[in-house]
């Protein structure tokens, strides 16, 4: 059982702090990999931390589990936290996320979808992101574009 599920046994729906990581994976065409979740929204691959993991270990594990890709040479873009990262999800759970956002152009392996979490995976131009990209993930990608100064050609 994942760590956050154990916490929920004790606190119910009350707010908790959930650390995790996501990865902006850029291919050779300078496109970003997104996955379409079961709720119809596009997000970056990633997930929540388990006991004993570092943020980078979470990033690598979650990307592999969700996409089949092995990512290396992760660079930390930022750690996002605070009141702007409060969420109340559809089941009533409340949380404050602490998300380490990494980026890399170093991925290998065969792309495969974990259909228990996603419906689709696709690379998108950084100039033409899907409209159903969550505000949270759009913000991460915009910071990548602004801070890393990506060449969009």
N, C-alpha and C positions, 0 to 999 in steps of 0.2 A: 504494500500500500504506500502511495506517495506521501511524503511528509506533510504536505498541506492537508491531506485528508485526515491524518491523525489529529492535527490541530483542530480541525472542524468538529471532531468528536467532542472536544472539550469546550469550545467557544461558540459552537453553533454558527449563526449567521453574522455574529459581531465582527467588526473590522479587525483584520490581521495584516501584517506586513508580509508580502510574498516576494522574495528575490528570484530573479530569473535572468535569462539572456536570450537575445535574438541576434541573428547574423544577416547582414546585408551581403549577399553573394552576388558578385558582378562577373558576368561572362566576358568573353573576348570581344563581343559586340557592344560592350558597355551597357548591358541590360541587367536589371535586378530580378532575382528569382522571388516570386511570390506564390503563396499557396492559398487556394480558396477553401475556407473552412466550411463546416456543415451549415453555419448560419448565413452563408452566402457572401461573407465579407472576405476580402483579400488581406493577408498578413504576411509578415516575414517568418521564416522558420525559426523556432526556438521554444523555450518552455521554462518550467520552474526548477529551482535548485532542490536537490536532495541533500540529506545530511552528509557532511564531509566533502562536498564538491566545491570547487572554485567556480567563479563565473565563467572562465574559459572552458573548463571541463563540461559545464552545463551546455554551453554553446555547441561544442563539438558533439556531445552525446545527442542532444535534441535534433540537430541538423541531420545526423546520421539516421536516427530513428524515423524522422518525418520525411526525409528526401532520399535516403540511400547514399548521399554524398559524404565524402570525407573532406573536411575543411582544415586548412593549415594556414600558418602565417596570419593569424587573426590580429587585427589592430583595433584597439579600443577607441570608439568614437566618443562615447560619453556614458555616464550612468545617470539615468532619468529617475527622479523620485520626487516626493513632496506632495502637497495637496492637489496639484494638477493631475496627479496619477492615482486618484481615488476612483474606485469603480464599485458599482453595485450591479452584480450580474443577475441574469434572469431568474435564478433559483433563490434570490434574496441574499446571497453571500456578499459581504462587503470586504473590500481589500484596498490596501495601498501597495502599488507595485513599486519595486526597486529593480529597474531593468538595465543591465549592462548591454549596450549595443556595440557589436563588433562589425567590422567589414573585412572582406577579403576578395581577392581575385584568384585565389589558390584553392580550387576544389577539384576533386577527382571522384571517379566512380560512375555508376549508372543511375540516372534519375529514376526514382520509383516512388509512387504515392502510397502513403499509409492511409488507406481508405477509412480507417477508424477515426481519423482526425481531419482528413481533407478530401475534397471532391476533385480537385484539379491543381496542377502546378504549371506555372508558365513564367517565362522571362518577359519582362516589359521594358520598353524604352524608358529611361529616366525622364524624358520629356512627355511621355504619354502613359501615365499611371492610370489604373482602373478607377472609375468613379466610386466603386464600393470598397475602396481602401480605407480602413479605419483611420480616424483622425490621429490616434496615437502613432500608428505606423507611418502615416504620411509625414508626421513631424520628424520621426527618426530619419526617414529618407531625405527630407528637405535639409536637415542638418548635415547629413552626409554630402549632399550636393553643395551646400554653402561652405562647409569647412574643408572638404577635401578638394574642392574646385575641380570637379570632374569635367573632362572633355567630352561633350555630347556628340561628337561626330561619328 
